[in-house]
């Protein structure tokens, strides 16, 4: 009897595993998903969703469900330091969680219990026919490179019955957190950035207090220790408190504390304000340290992600968000390979890109945790260590919001100095940069005259998005016509991956009428009534839901139209094409010119990694 066979086996149903499972299940893959817990998270764990992650969750279609649970929105951070005139503390400054200069669609952090987030994902994957098998664990796995289709056999053990069974899979994903069995079995080491920097406790509960900022995020430095305040959904509040540090004479990195000891520590740090607890929902202690896995994969068939790859302190709210980005990065690349679009070598870029970002995250977290855990040497609020902490917090806002995640140049993120050169490639627009996410933009959709968020118009469906910023229709009509005609030629990257019209996929059809790998959109620097879709080239007519007018007047903009064009570095006489990766990051920017040059440039771009156009260049050399 042949073993059950799956496209992907995912071990662990935390944020990383669930995000990956939802993407791949929606995109048509047969997923076996197991978790060793009987039920999803009930209390504690991660609770912060940053601005960019919230955009992604909206694009995935689960933001509305999360917002229905009335999560806390953190627009501001309050900094509290010792009061030089008393034994207590005082507020010394405030700072936006996501400053206006970042340009976020949602300029706040969303705080909501991890269990609620997990339920939203579980509802989504169940609609696709994927069920998380609980409580089950992985007992072992074997990788057989001689089997070209299902090279991995996985032994799954039911924790209810102790019965084991073996399944076969194309990919195995370790999503079981910091103590990952998959990672350990692969022999992947976790490198520690340094010794344990401090021991902290965290208390979730309902409080009574006269502290004025209890519903704001606060970082509190006092002579009794440091505290962080995180308001949560409903009337819950999370409080982190420092238990010990290497500066203490009785320092012990394995030190623990009771709930009462943690509460007493918080009370001392908040003086002269008072606090008490009506109830405690969750409590834990943990050491602060940073760790990074040496590798994220074996043979591009077995992968790890999320906390299995990187561990750090929770106070900057990055762990779950990093897991989301890991999952999205891996999901679209597995899809590209398994759907026959891309060469298998692209999977190497998962580790290259995500480990690059993890190194930046751990470097920031080490500095942040050290400064936050430091004992202040005097009451002076202008102490260098206090000012340095505030400065670091503000400087890192773009990175921690998610908008500062910029992948380095590689096969997907092209700059003009890329080896496959073309004079039409642009290094970056005013608001565009290869490797960085496409910024929020509001335009008018022509088919119904609705103002819409351009970055949300195409759902997260695994396809590349090709946005044509056409400027003035009169001035760009010839270039636009040439572009569409050359896209329709049989040898173009677009036509090579066309889907036969007689077999449309319902999930992709509206946004991908010709190919599930590409979605086109055209944005004109015109009043909406001046653009007639029926006069546009045939190719664009198929995308009538994705034709837009850049005619909305925005605040601080004195021009009557074209705000989005100008913000991105385009105008009436300088049209261009922006290619966006399936994860929302900019791939490349190309000038839109008459003739075949623009499509030729895009042929070069896609020709380096697509299965039907591959030029022999590999990811490691690009």
C-alpha positions as CSV (number, residue, x, y, z in Angstrom):
1,X,0.0,0.0,0.0
2,X,1.5,3.3,-1.1
3,X,1.9,6.1,1.6
4,X,-0.3,9.2,1.6
5,X,1.3,11.9,-0.6
6,X,1.2,15.6,-0.2
7,X,2.7,18.7,-1.8
8,X,3.8,20.2,1.5
9,X,3.9,18.9,5.1
10,X,4.0,21.7,7.7
11,X,4.9,21.0,11.3
12,X,3.7,23.6,13.7
13,X,0.6,25.9,13.6
14,X,2.0,29.2,14.9
15,X,1.9,32.4,12.8
16,X,4.7,31.3,10.3
17,X,3.2,27.9,9.7
18,X,-0.4,29.1,9.4
19,X,0.5,31.9,7.0
20,X,2.3,29.5,4.8
21,X,-0.5,27.0,5.0
22,X,-3.1,29.5,4.0
23,X,-1.2,30.8,1.0
24,X,-0.4,27.3,-0.4
25,X,-3.8,25.9,0.3
26,X,-5.5,28.8,-1.5
27,X,-3.2,28.4,-4.5
28,X,-4.2,24.8,-5.0
29,X,-1.7,22.7,-3.1
30,X,-2.3,19.6,-1.1
31,X,-1.1,20.5,2.4
32,X,-0.7,18.2,5.4
33,X,-0.5,20.4,8.5
34,X,0.1,19.1,12.1
35,X,0.5,20.7,15.5
36,X,1.4,19.1,18.8
37,X,-1.1,21.3,20.8
38,X,-4.7,20.1,21.3
39,X,-6.1,23.6,20.6
40,X,-4.8,26.9,19.2
41,X,-3.1,29.4,21.6
42,X,-5.4,30.3,24.5
43,X,-3.3,32.9,26.3
44,X,0.0,34.8,26.0
45,X,2.5,34.7,23.2
46,X,2.9,37.3,20.4
47,X,0.3,40.0,20.0
48,X,1.7,42.8,17.9
49,X,1.0,43.3,14.2
50,X,3.0,46.1,12.6
51,X,1.9,48.5,9.9
52,X,3.3,46.6,6.9
53,X,2.1,43.2,8.2
54,X,-1.4,44.6,8.5
55,X,-1.3,45.6,4.8
56,X,-0.3,42.1,3.9
57,X,-3.0,40.6,6.1
58,X,-5.5,42.8,4.3
59,X,-4.2,41.6,1.0
60,X,-4.6,38.1,2.2
61,X,-8.2,38.8,3.1
62,X,-8.2,38.3,6.9
63,X,-7.7,41.8,8.3
64,X,-11.5,42.4,8.6
65,X,-11.9,39.4,10.8
66,X,-9.1,40.6,13.0
67,X,-10.6,44.0,13.4
68,X,-13.9,42.6,14.5
69,X,-12.3,41.6,17.8
70,X,-11.7,45.3,18.6
71,X,-7.9,45.1,18.9
72,X,-5.9,48.0,20.4
73,X,-4.3,50.5,18.0
74,X,-1.1,52.0,19.1
75,X,-0.5,55.3,17.4
76,X,2.0,56.6,19.9
77,X,4.9,55.6,22.2
78,X,5.4,57.4,25.5
79,X,8.9,57.6,27.0
80,X,9.0,57.7,30.8
81,X,12.2,58.4,32.8
82,X,13.2,59.2,36.4
83,X,11.8,62.5,37.7
84,X,14.8,64.6,38.9
85,X,12.6,66.2,41.5
86,X,11.2,63.1,43.1
87,X,11.7,59.3,43.6
88,X,9.2,58.6,40.9
89,X,9.0,58.8,37.1
90,X,7.7,61.3,34.6
91,X,6.9,61.4,30.9
92,X,9.7,62.9,29.0
93,X,8.5,62.6,25.3
94,X,6.2,61.0,22.9
95,X,6.8,59.6,19.4
96,X,4.5,58.2,16.7
97,X,4.6,54.4,16.4
98,X,4.8,54.9,12.6
99,X,5.8,58.5,11.8
100,X,4.1,60.2,8.8
101,X,7.4,60.2,6.8
102,X,7.0,56.4,6.4
103,X,3.8,56.9,4.5
104,X,2.1,53.8,6.0
105,X,-1.5,53.0,5.0
106,X,-2.1,52.0,8.7
107,X,0.2,54.3,10.8
108,X,-0.2,52.2,14.0
109,X,0.6,48.9,15.6
110,X,-2.3,46.5,16.1
111,X,-2.4,44.6,19.4
112,X,-4.5,41.4,19.5
113,X,-4.1,38.0,21.1
114,X,-2.2,35.5,19.1
115,X,-5.1,33.0,19.5
116,X,-7.4,35.3,17.6
117,X,-4.9,35.7,14.8
118,X,-4.5,31.9,14.6
119,X,-8.3,31.4,14.4
120,X,-8.5,33.8,11.4
121,X,-5.9,31.8,9.6
122,X,-7.5,28.5,10.6
123,X,-10.9,29.7,9.3
124,X,-9.2,30.6,6.0
125,X,-7.4,27.3,5.5
126,X,-10.4,25.2,6.4
127,X,-12.3,26.8,3.6
128,X,-9.6,25.5,1.3
129,X,-10.0,21.9,2.7
130,X,-6.9,22.0,4.8
131,X,-7.3,21.0,8.5
132,X,-4.6,21.2,11.2
133,X,-4.3,17.7,12.7
134,X,-4.1,17.9,16.5
135,X,-2.4,16.8,18.7
136,X,0.2,15.2,16.4
137,X,3.9,15.6,16.2
138,X,6.7,14.6,13.8
139,X,8.6,11.5,14.9
140,X,11.1,11.5,12.1
141,X,11.8,12.1,8.4
142,X,14.0,10.7,5.7
143,X,15.2,12.6,2.6
144,X,15.6,10.4,-0.5
145,X,17.1,12.5,-3.3
146,X,16.6,9.6,-5.7
147,X,12.8,10.2,-5.7
148,X,12.2,13.1,-8.0
149,X,8.6,13.7,-7.1
150,X,8.1,12.9,-3.3
151,X,11.6,12.8,-2.0
152,X,10.7,13.1,1.7
153,X,9.0,10.6,3.9
154,X,7.7,11.9,7.2
155,X,6.6,9.9,10.2
156,X,3.7,11.5,12.0
157,X,2.7,10.4,15.5
158,X,-0.7,11.0,17.1
159,X,-0.3,12.2,20.7
160,X,-3.7,10.8,21.6
161,X,-3.2,7.2,20.4
162,X,0.6,7.0,19.9
163,X,0.0,5.5,16.5
164,X,2.6,6.4,13.9
165,X,2.1,6.6,10.1
166,X,4.3,7.6,7.2
167,X,3.4,10.1,4.5
168,X,5.4,11.3,1.5
169,X,5.9,14.9,0.5
170,X,7.6,17.2,-1.9
171,X,8.5,19.7,0.8
172,X,8.8,19.6,4.6
173,X,8.4,22.8,6.6
174,X,9.6,23.1,10.2
175,X,7.4,25.7,11.8
176,X,7.6,24.5,15.4
177,X,9.3,27.5,17.0
178,X,12.6,27.9,18.8
179,X,12.9,24.2,19.8
180,X,12.3,23.0,16.3
181,X,12.6,19.3,15.9
182,X,13.1,19.6,12.1
183,X,16.0,22.1,12.6
184,X,17.7,19.9,15.2
185,X,17.4,16.7,13.1
186,X,19.0,18.6,10.2
187,X,21.9,19.4,12.5
188,X,21.5,23.2,11.9
189,X,23.2,25.1,14.7
190,X,21.8,28.3,16.2
191,X,24.5,31.0,16.7
192,X,24.0,33.2,19.7
193,X,24.8,36.8,19.3
194,X,26.0,37.1,22.9
195,X,25.3,36.1,26.5
196,X,21.9,36.5,28.1
197,X,21.4,40.2,28.5
198,X,18.6,40.2,31.1
199,X,15.7,38.2,32.5
200,X,12.2,39.7,32.2
201,X,8.7,38.7,33.2
202,X,5.5,39.4,31.3
203,X,2.0,39.8,32.9
204,X,-1.2,39.9,30.9
205,X,-4.2,41.0,32.9
206,X,-6.9,43.5,33.8
207,X,-5.5,46.3,36.0
208,X,-6.7,49.2,38.2
209,X,-4.2,52.2,38.0
210,X,-3.9,55.9,38.0
211,X,-0.9,55.7,35.6
212,X,-2.1,58.2,32.9
213,X,-0.6,56.3,29.9
214,X,-1.9,52.8,30.6
215,X,-3.7,52.7,27.2
216,X,-0.6,53.9,25.3
217,X,2.5,51.9,24.6
218,X,5.1,53.1,27.1
219,X,8.8,52.5,27.7
220,X,9.6,53.2,31.4
221,X,13.0,53.6,32.8
222,X,13.1,53.9,36.6
223,X,15.7,53.3,39.3
224,X,13.8,50.2,40.3
225,X,14.1,48.7,36.8
226,X,12.4,49.0,33.4
227,X,8.8,48.3,32.4
228,X,7.0,48.3,29.1
229,X,3.3,48.9,28.8
230,X,1.3,47.3,25.9
231,X,-2.5,47.9,25.9
232,X,-4.3,44.9,24.3
233,X,-7.8,44.0,23.0
234,X,-10.7,44.7,25.3
235,X,-9.5,45.9,28.7
236,X,-6.4,43.8,28.9
237,X,-2.9,45.2,29.4
238,X,0.4,43.5,29.0
239,X,3.3,44.6,31.2
240,X,6.9,43.6,30.8
241,X,9.2,44.0,33.8
242,X,12.9,43.5,34.2
243,X,13.6,40.8,36.9
244,X,17.4,40.9,36.8
245,X,20.4,42.0,34.8
246,X,24.2,41.3,34.7
247,X,24.7,44.5,36.7
248,X,23.0,42.8,39.7
249,X,25.3,41.3,42.4
250,X,23.2,38.1,42.4
251,X,22.8,37.9,38.6
252,X,21.6,34.5,37.4
253,X,20.6,34.2,33.7
254,X,18.3,31.2,34.7
255,X,16.5,33.3,37.4
256,X,12.7,33.0,37.6
257,X,10.1,35.0,39.5
258,X,6.6,34.4,40.9
259,X,3.7,36.4,39.7
260,X,3.7,38.3,42.9
261,X,7.4,39.2,42.5
262,X,6.8,40.5,39.0
263,X,3.8,42.5,40.2
264,X,5.9,44.0,43.0
265,X,8.6,44.9,40.5
266,X,6.0,46.7,38.3
267,X,4.6,48.6,41.3
268,X,8.0,49.9,42.3
269,X,8.9,51.0,38.7
270,X,5.6,52.9,38.3
271,X,5.9,55.0,41.5
272,X,4.4,57.5,42.4
273,X,1.5,55.9,40.5
274,X,-0.3,52.9,41.8
275,X,-1.4,49.7,40.1
276,X,-3.3,46.5,41.1
277,X,-4.7,43.5,39.2
278,X,-8.3,42.4,39.0
279,X,-7.2,39.3,37.1
280,X,-4.1,37.8,35.5
281,X,-4.7,36.2,32.1
282,X,-1.1,34.9,31.5
283,X,2.3,35.1,33.1
284,X,5.8,34.0,32.1
285,X,9.5,34.8,32.6
286,X,12.1,34.6,29.9
287,X,15.8,35.5,29.3
288,X,16.7,38.0,26.6
289,X,19.1,36.8,24.0
290,X,19.5,36.7,20.2
291,X,19.9,33.6,18.1
292,X,20.1,32.9,14.3
293,X,20.1,29.6,12.5
294,X,23.2,28.8,10.4
295,X,21.0,27.6,7.5
296,X,17.3,27.7,6.6
297,X,17.1,24.7,4.3
298,X,18.3,21.3,3.2
299,X,18.5,20.7,-0.5
300,X,15.7,23.3,-1.1
301,X,13.2,20.6,0.0
302,X,13.2,21.0,3.7
303,X,12.8,24.5,5.1
304,X,12.5,26.1,8.5
305,X,11.1,29.6,9.3
306,X,9.9,31.9,12.0
307,X,11.2,31.3,15.5
308,X,13.0,28.1,14.3
309,X,15.3,30.5,12.4
310,X,15.6,33.6,14.6
311,X,15.0,34.3,18.3
312,X,15.1,37.7,20.1
313,X,13.4,39.8,22.7
314,X,9.6,40.3,22.2
315,X,9.4,43.9,23.3
316,X,9.9,45.5,19.8
317,X,7.0,43.4,18.5
318,X,9.0,41.8,15.7
319,X,8.8,38.0,16.1
320,X,5.4,37.2,14.7
321,X,5.9,39.9,11.9
322,X,9.2,38.4,10.9
323,X,7.5,35.0,10.7
324,X,4.8,36.4,8.4
325,X,7.4,37.8,6.0
326,X,9.4,34.5,6.1
327,X,6.2,32.6,5.2
328,X,5.2,34.9,2.4
329,X,8.7,34.9,0.9
330,X,8.8,31.1,0.9
331,X,5.2,30.5,-0.2
332,X,5.4,32.4,-3.5
333,X,8.7,30.9,-4.4
334,X,7.5,27.3,-3.8
335,X,4.4,28.2,-5.8
336,X,6.6,29.6,-8.7
337,X,8.6,26.4,-8.8
338,X,5.8,23.9,-8.4
339,X,3.5,25.7,-10.9
340,X,6.2,25.4,-13.6
341,X,7.0,29.1,-13.7
342,X,10.5,29.3,-12.2
343,X,13.7,27.3,-12.0
344,X,14.2,25.4,-8.7
345,X,17.3,27.4,-8.0
346,X,15.2,30.4,-7.0
347,X,14.4,28.7,-3.7
348,X,18.0,29.5,-2.6
349,X,16.9,33.1,-2.4
350,X,14.5,32.4,0.6
351,X,17.4,32.0,2.9
352,X,19.5,34.7,1.3
353,X,16.8,37.3,1.6
354,X,15.3,36.4,4.9
355,X,18.5,35.7,6.7
356,X,19.8,39.1,5.5
357,X,16.8,40.7,7.2
358,X,17.1,38.6,10.3
359,X,20.7,39.8,10.8
360,X,19.5,43.3,10.7
361,X,16.7,42.5,13.2
362,X,19.0,40.8,15.7
363,X,21.5,43.6,15.5
364,X,18.7,46.1,16.3
365,X,17.2,43.9,19.0
366,X,20.5,43.4,20.8
367,X,21.0,47.2,21.0
368,X,17.4,47.8,21.9
369,X,17.3,45.2,24.6
370,X,20.6,46.3,26.1
371,X,19.6,49.9,26.3
372,X,16.1,49.1,27.7
373,X,17.5,46.8,30.4
374,X,20.2,49.2,31.5
375,X,20.0,50.6,35.1
376,X,20.2,54.4,35.1
377,X,23.0,55.9,37.1
378,X,21.2,59.1,38.1
379,X,17.9,60.9,38.0
380,X,18.9,63.1,35.1
381,X,16.4,62.4,32.2
382,X,19.1,63.6,29.8
383,X,21.4,60.8,30.6
384,X,23.3,59.5,27.6
385,X,21.8,56.0,27.9
386,X,18.3,57.4,28.2
387,X,18.7,59.7,25.2
388,X,20.4,56.9,23.2
389,X,17.5,54.5,23.8
390,X,15.0,57.1,22.6
391,X,17.1,57.9,19.6
392,X,17.4,54.2,18.6
393,X,13.7,53.7,19.0
394,X,12.9,56.6,16.7
395,X,15.6,55.7,14.1
396,X,14.4,52.1,13.8
397,X,10.7,53.1,13.3
398,X,10.8,52.4,9.5
399,X,12.4,49.0,10.0
400,X,10.2,47.9,12.8
401,X,7.1,49.1,10.9
402,X,8.0,46.7,8.1
403,X,8.5,49.3,5.5
404,X,12.3,49.3,6.1
405,X,12.6,45.7,4.9
406,X,14.7,46.1,1.7
407,X,16.0,43.0,0.0
408,X,19.4,43.2,-1.6
409,X,20.0,43.1,-5.4
410,X,19.6,39.6,-6.8
411,X,17.7,37.8,-9.5
412,X,14.4,39.4,-8.4
413,X,15.5,42.9,-7.4
414,X,17.2,44.6,-10.3
415,X,19.2,47.8,-10.4
416,X,20.6,49.4,-13.6
417,X,24.0,47.9,-12.8
418,X,22.6,44.3,-13.0
419,X,24.7,42.2,-15.4
420,X,21.8,41.8,-17.9
421,X,21.9,45.5,-18.5
422,X,19.4,47.7,-20.3
423,X,19.4,51.5,-20.5
424,X,15.7,51.4,-19.7
425,X,16.1,50.1,-16.2
426,X,15.7,52.8,-13.5
427,X,17.6,52.6,-10.2
428,X,14.7,53.9,-8.2
429,X,11.9,56.3,-8.5
430,X,11.2,59.1,-6.0
431,X,9.2,56.6,-3.9
432,X,10.4,53.4,-5.4
433,X,13.3,51.2,-4.7
434,X,14.0,47.6,-6.0
435,X,13.7,45.2,-3.0
436,X,11.5,47.6,-1.0
437,X,7.7,47.1,-0.8
438,X,5.5,49.1,-3.2
439,X,4.2,52.1,-1.2
440,X,0.5,52.8,-0.5
441,X,-1.2,54.8,-3.3
442,X,-4.8,55.9,-3.8
443,X,-6.3,56.2,-7.3
444,X,-9.8,56.1,-9.0
445,X,-10.9,52.8,-10.5
446,X,-12.5,53.5,-13.8
447,X,-15.1,50.7,-14.0
448,X,-17.0,52.0,-11.0
449,X,-15.4,55.4,-10.2
450,X,-14.4,54.2,-6.7
451,X,-11.4,55.6,-5.0
452,X,-9.3,52.5,-4.2
453,X,-6.0,51.6,-2.6
454,X,-3.8,50.5,-5.5
455,X,-1.6,48.3,-3.4
456,X,-4.7,46.3,-2.3
457,X,-6.4,46.0,-5.7
458,X,-4.7,42.7,-6.6
459,X,-5.1,40.1,-3.9
460,X,-2.2,38.0,-2.6
461,X,-2.5,35.2,-5.2
462,X,1.1,34.4,-6.1
463,X,1.3,36.4,-9.3
464,X,3.7,39.2,-10.3
465,X,2.0,42.6,-10.7
466,X,2.9,44.7,-13.7
467,X,1.8,48.3,-13.1
468,X,2.0,50.7,-16.1
469,X,2.2,54.3,-15.0
470,X,1.3,55.7,-18.4
471,X,1.2,59.4,-17.6
472,X,-0.7,61.4,-20.2
473,X,-2.7,59.2,-22.5
474,X,-2.2,61.4,-25.5
475,X,1.6,61.5,-25.0
476,X,2.0,57.8,-24.2
477,X,-0.6,56.2,-26.5
478,X,2.0,55.0,-29.1
479,X,4.3,53.6,-26.4
480,X,1.4,51.9,-24.6
481,X,0.2,50.3,-27.9
482,X,3.7,49.1,-28.8
483,X,4.1,47.7,-25.2
484,X,0.9,45.7,-25.5
485,X,1.6,44.4,-29.0
486,X,5.0,43.1,-28.0
487,X,3.6,41.6,-24.8
488,X,1.2,39.6,-27.0
489,X,4.0,38.2,-29.2
490,X,4.5,34.4,-28.7
491,X,8.1,34.8,-27.6
492,X,7.4,37.3,-24.8
493,X,7.6,36.4,-21.2
494,X,3.9,37.1,-20.8
495,X,2.7,35.0,-23.7
496,X,5.0,32.0,-22.8
497,X,3.0,31.6,-19.6
498,X,-0.5,32.3,-20.9
499,X,-3.3,30.1,-19.6
500,X,-5.5,28.5,-22.2
501,X,-8.8,30.5,-22.4
502,X,-10.9,27.3,-22.2
503,X,-9.5,26.4,-18.7
504,X,-9.8,29.4,-16.5
505,X,-9.1,29.1,-12.7
506,X,-12.0,30.8,-10.8
507,X,-9.6,32.1,-8.1
508,X,-7.3,33.8,-10.6
509,X,-9.7,34.6,-13.4
510,X,-10.8,38.2,-12.5
511,X,-7.2,39.4,-11.8
512,X,-5.4,37.0,-14.2
513,X,-7.4,36.6,-17.4
514,X,-4.4,35.4,-19.4
515,X,-1.9,33.9,-17.0
516,X,-2.0,33.1,-13.3
517,X,1.6,34.3,-13.0
518,X,0.9,37.9,-14.1
519,X,-1.6,40.7,-13.4
520,X,-1.5,43.9,-15.4
521,X,-2.8,47.4,-14.3
522,X,-2.6,50.8,-16.0
523,X,-2.7,54.1,-14.2
524,X,-3.3,57.3,-16.2
525,X,-2.5,60.8,-15.2
526,X,-5.9,62.0,-16.4
527,X,-9.3,62.8,-15.1
528,X,-11.3,59.6,-15.0
529,X,-13.8,60.9,-17.6
530,X,-11.0,61.4,-20.1
531,X,-10.0,57.7,-20.2
532,X,-12.2,55.4,-22.4
533,X,-11.4,51.8,-21.7
534,X,-12.9,50.8,-25.1
535,X,-10.1,52.7,-26.9
536,X,-7.3,51.1,-25.0
537,X,-5.2,48.2,-26.6
538,X,-6.8,44.8,-26.6
539,X,-4.5,43.4,-23.9
540,X,-5.5,46.1,-21.3
541,X,-9.2,45.7,-22.1
542,X,-9.0,42.2,-20.5
543,X,-8.0,44.0,-17.3
544,X,-10.8,46.4,-17.2
545,X,-11.0,46.1,-13.4
546,X,-7.4,47.3,-13.2
547,X,-7.5,50.6,-15.2
548,X,-7.2,53.7,-13.0
549,X,-7.1,57.4,-13.1
550,X,-4.5,59.2,-10.9
551,X,-6.9,62.2,-10.4
552,X,-7.3,62.5,-6.7
553,X,-6.1,65.6,-5.0
554,X,-4.2,64.7,-1.8
555,X,-3.4,66.8,1.2
556,X,-0.3,69.0,0.9
557,X,-0.5,68.6,-2.9
558,X,-1.4,71.7,-4.9
559,X,-1.5,69.9,-8.3
560,X,-5.0,68.9,-9.6
561,X,-3.9,65.4,-10.4
562,X,-1.0,63.0,-10.8
563,X,0.0,62.8,-7.1
564,X,0.8,59.1,-7.3
565,X,2.8,59.5,-10.5
566,X,4.9,62.3,-8.9
567,X,5.4,60.4,-5.6
568,X,6.8,57.5,-7.5
569,X,9.0,59.5,-9.9
570,X,6.8,59.5,-13.0
571,X,5.0,62.3,-14.8
572,X,3.2,63.1,-18.0
573,X,6.3,62.9,-20.1
574,X,8.1,60.2,-18.1
575,X,5.9,57.1,-18.0
576,X,7.2,53.8,-16.7
577,X,6.5,50.2,-15.8
578,X,6.9,48.8,-12.2
579,X,7.2,45.1,-11.7
580,X,6.1,44.0,-8.2
581,X,6.9,40.6,-6.8
582,X,4.1,38.4,-5.4
583,X,5.1,39.5,-1.9
584,X,4.6,43.2,-2.7
585,X,8.3,44.1,-3.1
586,X,9.4,46.1,-6.1
587,X,11.3,43.9,-8.6
588,X,12.4,46.5,-11.2
589,X,11.4,49.8,-12.7
590,X,11.5,50.2,-16.5
591,X,10.9,53.3,-18.7
592,X,7.9,53.0,-21.0
593,X,9.2,53.9,-24.5
594,X,7.9,53.5,-28.1
595,X,9.1,50.3,-29.8
596,X,10.1,47.0,-28.3
597,X,12.6,48.2,-25.8
598,X,10.4,48.0,-22.7
599,X,9.2,44.5,-23.3
600,X,12.7,43.4,-24.3
601,X,14.0,44.7,-20.9
602,X,11.3,42.7,-19.1
603,X,12.1,39.6,-21.2
604,X,15.7,39.9,-19.9
605,X,14.4,40.3,-16.3
606,X,12.1,37.3,-16.4
607,X,14.4,35.3,-18.6
608,X,16.9,34.9,-15.7
609,X,14.7,32.7,-13.5
610,X,11.6,31.5,-15.4
611,X,11.5,27.9,-16.5
612,X,10.7,28.6,-20.2
613,X,13.1,31.5,-20.6
614,X,16.1,30.6,-18.3
615,X,19.3,31.9,-19.8
616,X,21.5,29.7,-17.7
617,X,22.2,32.3,-15.1
618,X,21.7,31.0,-11.5
619,X,20.4,32.8,-8.5
620,X,23.8,32.7,-6.8
621,X,25.4,34.5,-9.7
622,X,22.8,37.2,-10.1
